[in-house]
Amino acid sequence: MFTVRLPLLLHIAAARLIVSPLFILLLLQACRATDGQVDCVASSCGNIPIIKSPFRLKSDPESCGHNKYTLSCESNTTVLYLGSARYYVQAIDYNNLTIRLVDDGVIGNNCSSLPTHPLSESSLTSHPYSATHLRKTLLFMIGEESLNEALVLVSCDNAVYSPLYLQTASCINIGSKNSSSYALVGNAVVASDLAETCTVVMVAMLPKTKKRNYQVTFQEVHQQLEYGFELSWQEYSCPHCRRPSHCYPLTFGIFHCNNGKYHHISNNHLLSLLFFFFPLHNYYAPFISY
């Protein structure tokens, strides 16, 4: 680990000179010492062709991956357990540090199936995942953003006529026999949107879309449940952060920890750092200590 004392706003354009051979050597040596783990061959299971650090399968050697990110391979399907809740892994993005999951209660092409263990940000506090992501451009801090949208299922004593309320009757009726059930979608849904005769039955996560079309049907919303929601494992890239909220991405999979005076860059990304800073070393040399 080395420490980089950099201002938050990096004047990238000022750097033009080539990195020294000694700097390359130091980086390559540091890259070999990533959290004391040995090199492990990537595993695979079902539709997930590459399962590598920090993830591991239960059948992998104990020295591979991290126990907090253990996955199971069940009937050729990659599974993540959060406590007793089971989720099917649809994809792992090692660049964005996200994993896409489907609740095991959601059945494809069956819009009457619902999540058996719906997640929220508050329910993830005891797990090494987050429903939000911290992003940053080269010059500007974007901050925290949600990876998903909310799906709110409500039961109403009286019919509600609003473009915000999607009827679910063709698939499910989640209330009493004489009530009406609806779905509200989007992070912009607030308590004031809830009609007086309605009660919330379930809140689940949907994948985030660029623009929400309120003319969709509940069947289309259910297809998004089948596609899966995303969680971030960004916390793993900043093990030295005082809090996960201090972990910020720089670029190209490089993350640094803003603890105030110093910005600690994770060993997990030193190789990426080598190529990113290759033309920039002379500019940053006064700020870098080994």
N, C-alpha and C positions, 0 to 999 in steps of 0.2 A: 504494500500500500504506500502510495506517496500522496502528498498534500499539495493541492493547487490553490494558490491565493489569487483569485481572480475577481474582478468586479462582475456584477450580474450582467451588465451590458458589455458584451465582448466586441471589440473593434476588429472583426475578422479581416476586413479589407486591408488592414495595415500590414499584414504578414505576407512576406514573399520569399524568404530565404529557406534553404533546405536544412532538414534536421541532421544533426551530427550522428556518426556511427555509434558513438557511445550512448546517445539517447535511445537509439533503436535497440541496442543490446539490453539496456536496463528495462525497457518495456517488455521485450520478449521474455526476459527472465521472470518478470513479475507475472506475466500471463500464465506461466507454468505453475504458479502457486495460487490457484484459485480456491480459496477456502479449504485448503488441505485435502481436496478430493483428487482421486486418481482418475486418469482418462478411462471413460466407460463407453462401450459400444451402445449406440442408441437402440432402444427397444421399439416394438410396434405392436399394435393390437387393432384388429378390425379396420375401420376407416381412418385411424390415426397412424400414419406411416412412420413418424418420428416422435419418439418419447425420450427426451434427454433432459439433462440438468436444467432447472432444479427438479423436474419431475422424474419419477421413477415408478416402475411397476412393483407390486409386492414380491414378484418372483425375481427381481433384480438383486445383485449383490448389495449388501448393506452400505458399502462404500460409495455406491452410485446414487446421485441425486440427493434430495433432502427429504427427510421423513415427513415434514409438514406438507409435502407435495406428492404424496404417494397415491398412485392410481391403481385400480384393479382391472384385470382383463377377465370379463365374465361372458361366456358364450360368444367369444370373438367381438365383444363390445367393450370399449374403454369406459370405465365408471369412476366417478369421483364421489366419495362419501364426505359429507359435512355432518359430523355426528352420526346420527342414524338415518339422515336424509340421503337419498341416492339420486345422482344426476348422471345422465349419459353425456359423454364428452363428444362434441361434434367437430371441434377444431381447436388447435393450439397455435397461437401466433407468437413466435419467439422474437419478432421484431417489435411489435406493439406491446408485448408482455400481457396478452389477454388469452383467456380460455373461454370457449363458447359451450354452453351447457343446456340440456333439456331436462326438465323434471321428469322423473320416471312415471309420474301419473299421466303425462301427456302422451296420447296415442295418435300416431299419424292417421290422417283421413278420418278422424273421429272427433268431431267438434263438440261432442258431449263430454269428452275427457278434460279434466282440469288438473292443475298442479296439486300434488299431495303435500308438498313442502315448499310453498311459495316463499321466496326470499325478499328481504328488504335490506337496505344499508345497515340498519340497526341490528339486524340478526346476524351480520357478518363480523361483528366486533371481536368475537372469540376465534375467528378463523383468519388465515393468512391471505385473504382476498378482500377486494374492495369493489363496489359497484361504481366507483368514480375513478377517473384517471387524471393525472397531472400532466399537462402538456406545455411545451414551450417552443417558440420559434428561435431562430438564431439570435434575435435581438430583443424580442418582447416576451414577457411572461404572460401566458394565457391563463394559467391557473387551473383550478379543478373543474372538470366537466363530467356529467353523468354519461355512462356508457349505454344506458337503457332508458326506456320509457315505462311509465306506470300503466298497468292494466287494473282498473278498479271495477269489481263486480258488485252490483248493488241490487237489493230487493226493495220494491216500492209497493205500498198499499194501493196507490192510484197510478194510473197510466201517466207517463211523462212524455211531453211532446217537445223535444229539443234536439237540435243536430248533434249535440254532445253525447246523447244517449243512444247507444246502439242496441237494438232489440236482440235478445238471445233466445227467444222462444223457439226458434226453429232448431236449436241445438240443446239448450238446457233451460230449466226453470229452477233457479237456486233459492227461491223463497217458498212461502206457503202456497197452497193450492190456488188461492184467489189473488195472489200477488203477481206483479210483473217484474221481470228481471232485465237488467240492462248492463252494458259494459261502457265504461268511460276510459278513454285512452289518451295518454300524454302527460308529460310532467307539468303542464300548465294547469291541470285539474287541481282545484283548491276546494276547501271545505264549503265555500259559499256556492259552489256549483251543485252541491247535493240538495236535491229537492226535499221538502219538509217531511214527506211520508216515506223517504228512502233510508235504508240502513246499509252500511258497507258489509259485505259478506267476505270478500277476499281482495287482497292487493298482491299482484304478481308483477314480474318483470317481462317486458317485451323488448326486442332489439330496437335500437334507436333508428329512426328514419329521418331523412333530410327534410321532408315536408309531409305532414300528416294530412291525409285526405279523409274528411269526416263523412264521405259518402260510402265508405267501405262497409261490408257486412261483417257480422261476427265470425262467419266462416273464414273470411280473409284474415281477420285478427287471429283466429286460432292457428292459421298457417304460420303466423309469426311465432306463436308459442312453440310450434313444431320445429321451427328453424333454430330457436334457442336464444338465450340472453348471454351477455358477456360479463365476465369478471376480470379484474386486473390482478396480476401477481407482481406488480411493480415494486412492492415492499421488499421483495427478495433482492432487488438490484441495489438497494441502499441499506445494507445491514447495519451501518454505523450511524444512521440517522437517529436523532433523539426521538423523532416522531415520524410516522409514514408521510405525513403532510409536508415534511421537509425534503422529500425526495422529488427531484425534478429532472426531466429528461433534457439533455442538451441537443443531441442530434445523432442520427445513425445508430440508435440503440445505446448511446452513451448516457449514463445517468450520474448526477452528482447530488451531494447532500449539502443543503444550505443550512448549516448550523450556526450561522452568524459570521464569524471571522473567516473560517476556512470552508472550502468546498471540497469534500472528500469524494474522489471518483472511484467507483467500485472496480475491484480487480476483475470482475466478470466481464468487463467491457474494455479492458486495456488494449486488446488487439484492435478493436474498432477505433479506439483513441489514437493508436499509432498512425493509422491511415488518415484519420481526420486532421491530426495535427502535423502530419509530415511536412507540409510547407510552412508551418506556423511556429516552429520551435524557437527561432531566434527572437520572435516577437514576445513569446511567453516565457522565455528563459529566466528573466528577472523575477518571475512570480512563482517558479516551480522549485520545490525542495524535495529531496529524496531521503 
